Amino acid sequence: MKRIHSKDDIVQVGLDIILSKGFSATGVEAILKQANVPKGSFYNFFPSKEEFGLAIIDKYVAEVGEHFHTIFTDESLPPLERVKKSFESRISRFEGHDCTKGCLIGNLSLELSDQYESVRERLEQALQGWAKSVSRLLLQAQKEKTIPEDLDPEMLAENLISAFQGALLRSKVKKSSDPLKNFIHLYFDRFLAQKEEG
C-alpha cells in the first residue's frame, strides 16, 4: 500500500470517506488506515478531529470554488445561464455517484452546526461566498433585463442555494435526482424565465 505523507493527502482521504459516511461515523482510525499513516503523524497535522473537519471543509470549498469559477467566468454564456449551469454541474456530479454523497457543505451543516461553533462559522463562510458569487451574476442578469428588476439579487441567490440544498437532501432520501431537476425547471424554466414581448 502506498504511504501517504502530506497533510493534503490525508485531508483528501478524509474528505472522500466523510462525504460517504458522515463526520461522526468516520473514526480517525479509519482515516489512518486508508491513508496508511501512523496516529502520531495525523495528530502532528491536526490537534483534534474538529481541526481536521475544518481542513476538509477548506479543501472541498477550494475544489468546488475552482469548478464554479470556470463556469461563472464563461462569458460565452449569459449570466443567468451560468448560474443554471453551475447548479446543473452539481446535479451531474450527484448522479455520477448514484445519487449518494451530496454536498459536503449541506451534509456537515445538518450534522455539525450545533456541535462545533468553529465548523458552523466555516460552513457559513462557505455558503456566504457561494451566495455572493451567484448574486453578482444575478445582478448582471438584472442589468441585462433577463430577470425582473424588482428582485433582490442577494436574497434570490440565498434562496436558490437554500432551495438547491433542500432538493439535494430530498434527492438523497429518494435516491433520485428528480427533486433537483424539478428545482432547475421551476426556478430557471418557470419562475425566472422571461416571456417574449409580443
Order of alpha helices (4+ residues) and beta strands (2+ residues): alpha-alpha-alpha-alpha-alpha-alpha-alpha-alpha-alpha
